[in-house]
Amino acid sequence: MRIALYGRGFGPDYDGLMKEVLRVLRDARTETLVFTGLLDDVKRCSDKGIEYQMFNSYEQLKDKADVLFSFGGDGTMLDSVEYVRDTAIPVLGINMGRLGFLSSVSSDETLDAVHKILNGNYEVEKRSLLELVGEKQRFNGINYALNELSVMRKDGSSLIVIQVFVDDKLLNTYWADGLILATPTGSTAYSLSAGGPIVAPNNDSFLITPISAHNLSVRPVVISDKSVVKIKVDGRCDAYDLSLDSRTKLVDKSLQLEVKKADFSFNMVKLPGKDFFEAIRKKLLWGNDVRN
């Protein structure tokens, strides 16, 4: 089996865990491919003399891995989209962060998860992505988002006026700080903090969530992910912030956005016993009496 290791690097607190993961992979005689940004940490946790294949791009990863392990939090997993893209490589999120809706495997569960994957005891859950049409150059070819696309007013600027069209029909004109177009995966991210609903990841839908709308009657809207969404920004601003997940660019307000569902999915490893609703209850403390 071919395993790719991805992450931003980690401190010595996780050296013990990485040593155990590397030992299990070595004993299973896996081919191990390591992201260059993680190589120093991996070497620190490896026996002397062991050399690893490396990758630092989509092209170097494509066709060379069966599963990718993402070490970090949800942000690290979002960053892995740049390298995985349409390869269909399943990604396991090993949570070294805090909340972790995407990186669902805790440090304590990691070795058990690795054994299950090596034994083929897992499923693949397909997650939809957003595609920003016609803007490959602006985002260096990574014009996709697993969580959300957002438009935001610049720091200190006035409210922006955002017109949203769904399949060329006007949905609404928003006077707001910004707007989020989210996937079901992204419903537990920025959209949730802005008052959007939680949507199960297997739903075929997108969420449109305004950020601090001037009109209090405005509410989030759920639409079909077969729709094409167009966004026009106006108002006193001359530019606004455009984000795809954690990647942000300042763009002129003359730029009109067209967004659709990408024609490929992000594949997430789903282990036995892991349940979305259980994760929601646990991480959001539903059902817990937190009164003093």
Secondary structure, DSSP 8 states (H G I E B T S, - for coil): -EEEEEES---GGGHHHHHHHHHHHHHTT-EEEEEGGGHHHHHHTS-TT---EEE-SHHHHTTS-SEEEEEESHHHHHHTHHHHTTS---EEEEE-SSS-SSS-B-GGGHHHHHHHHHTT--EEEEE--EEETT-TTTTTT--EESSEEEEE--TT---EEEEEEETTEEEEEEEESEEEEE-SGGGGTHHHHTT-----TT--EEEEEEES-SSTT---EEEETTS-EEEEEESS-SEEEEEETTEEEEEETT--EEEEE-SS-EEEEE-TT--HHHHHHHHTTTT-----
